[in-house]
Amino acid sequence: MSVSVQKEAYFQSVKVKKRISQTIVTMILLGGSLLILLPVWWMFATSIKHMGEIMQYPPTFIPKEWHWENYLETWKAAPFTRFLFNTLLITVFVVLGNVLANSFIAYGFSKIRFKGRNFLFAVVLATMMIPGFVTMIPHYVLFSKLGWLNTYLPLIIPAFFGSAFNIFLIRQFFLTIPNELVEAAKIDGANHFYIWAKIMIPLAKPAIATVAIFSFNGAWNDFLGPLLYVNDESLYTLQIGLQVFKGQLATQWNYLMAGSLLVLLPVIILFFIFQRYFIEGMNLTAGSKG
C-alpha cells in the first residue's frame, strides 16, 4: 500500500471519528434541550386545557381540546393591564439604575487609581456572601422609617446604589479596554464623566446589555419585593397578580399557567433579541476588540 493511500485512509478515519463525536455531542445537547423544554410544554398544554381534563388521571400530555380562550379569560380575570403597567414602570427604572450605577462604579474601580481601591473592591465582592434574607428585615425597618412602604421606592431606589455582581462583571470588561484611550481623553481635556459616558459605555455594550438583561429578568420576575412592600391592589405587579388564581379551596391551573406563560414571554423575547450581546458580555475578554 502506497504512502498516499495510507494518508487518505488515515484522514478518512479521522473524519469518521469526528463525525461520530459531533453526532454524539449533538444528541446529548438535543436530549438536554428536550428535558429543559419539557416543563415549558407542560405549562403550555395545561394553559389550554379545561379544568376537567387537568384533573383527570392519568394526565394527558397533548390536550384533547385546545381552549385558546383561556388566555383571554386570564387577562379579564384581574386588572392585568394595570399590573403590566406597574411591572414595566418598576422594571424600566431598575434597569436604568443598574446600568448607570454599576457601570459608573465599575469605571472607578477599573480606570481611576486611588488609595485603598483594591481593598474597597474586595469589600464590595464580600457583600455577595451575605444572603438576601439576612438583610430583609433591616431593609424593611429602614424603608418603614423612611415612609416608603406601599410605594415603589423600596423596589427602585436600591438599584441606583450598585450590585456587587454587576460591578464585578462590568469592571472585568472595562479592564480589557486599553488605558491609553483614557489617558488620551484626559490629555484632550475630558473629565471622568465624559470618559465614562462617551468612551467606556459604547465600548462595553455587551457587558452593559448583559447587566440590563439580568436586571430586567430580576425586576420582571420579582415576587418577594412587591409582596413585602406593596399592599394596595392598584400597585400590584404581574407576579403578585397571578396569585388571584390560587384560592384556599382550589387553584385554577389553566388560568394560572396561561398567565405565567404571558408573563414569561417578554423575558424569552428579550433574551433572543440580545443573546449575541449577552454571550459577548459573559466573555470577559471580549472588550479587547475595542
Long-range contacts (C-beta under 8 A, 24 or more apart in sequence): 43-257, 43-260, 43-261, 44-257, 44-261, 46-253, 46-254, 46-257, 47-71, 47-254, 47-257, 47-258, 47-260, 47-261, 48-254, 48-258, 49-254, 50-254, 51-252, 51-253, 51-254, 54-253, 54-254, 67-254, 70-254, 70-255, 70-258, 71-258, 71-262, 73-255, 74-245, 74-255, 74-258, 74-259, 74-262, 75-259, 75-262, 77-244, 77-245, 77-255, 78-241, 78-244, 79-233, 79-234, 79-241, 80-238, 80-241, 80-259, 82-234, 82-236, 83-236, 83-237, 83-238, 83-240, 83-241, 84-238, 86-152, 86-235, 86-236, 86-237, 86-238, 87-219, 87-220, 87-237, 87-238, 87-239, 89-152, 90-152, 90-155, 90-156, 90-219, 90-222, 90-226, 90-237, 91-216, 91-219, 91-220, 93-152, 93-156, 93-159, 94-155, 94-156, 94-159, 94-215, 94-216, 94-218, 94-219, 95-159, 95-212, 95-215, 95-216, 95-219, 96-159, 97-156, 97-157, 97-159, 97-160, 98-159, 98-163, 98-166, 98-211, 98-212, 98-214, 98-215, 99-208, 99-211, 99-212, 99-215, 100-160, 101-159, 101-160, 101-161, 101-162, 102-162, 102-163, 102-166, 102-167, 102-169, 102-170, 102-211, 103-170, 103-196, 103-200, 103-201, 103-204, 103-208, 103-211, 104-196, 105-162, 105-167, 106-166, 106-167, 106-168, 106-169, 106-170, 106-171, 106-173, 106-174, 107-174, 107-192, 107-195, 107-196, 107-200, 108-192, 109-167, 109-171, 110-171, 110-174, 110-175, 111-174, 111-179, 111-182, 111-195, 111-200, 112-192, 121-171, 124-162, 124-164, 124-167, 124-168, 125-164, 125-168, 127-164, 128-164, 128-165, 136-228, 140-228, 140-229, 143-229, 148-229, 149-229, 149-231, 150-229, 150-230, 150-231, 150-232, 150-235, 151-229, 151-230, 151-235, 152-230, 152-235, 154-225, 154-228, 154-229, 155-219, 155-222, 155-225, 155-226, 155-229, 159-215, 159-219, 166-211, 166-214, 166-215, 169-207, 169-210, 169-211, 169-281, 170-204, 170-207, 170-208, 170-211, 172-207, 172-284, 173-204, 173-206, 173-207, 173-281, 173-284, 173-286, 173-287, 174-200, 174-204, 174-207, 174-287, 175-287, 176-284, 176-285, 176-286, 176-287, 176-288, 177-203, 177-204, 177-287, 177-288, 177-290, 203-287, 203-290, 204-287, 204-290, 205-277, 206-277, 206-278, 206-279, 206-280, 206-281, 206-283, 206-286, 206-287, 207-281, 207-287, 208-281, 209-274, 209-277, 209-278, 209-281, 210-277, 210-278, 210-281, 210-282, 211-281, 212-274, 213-270, 213-271, 213-274, 213-278, 216-267, 216-270, 217-267, 220-263, 220-266, 220-267, 221-263, 221-267, 238-263, 239-263
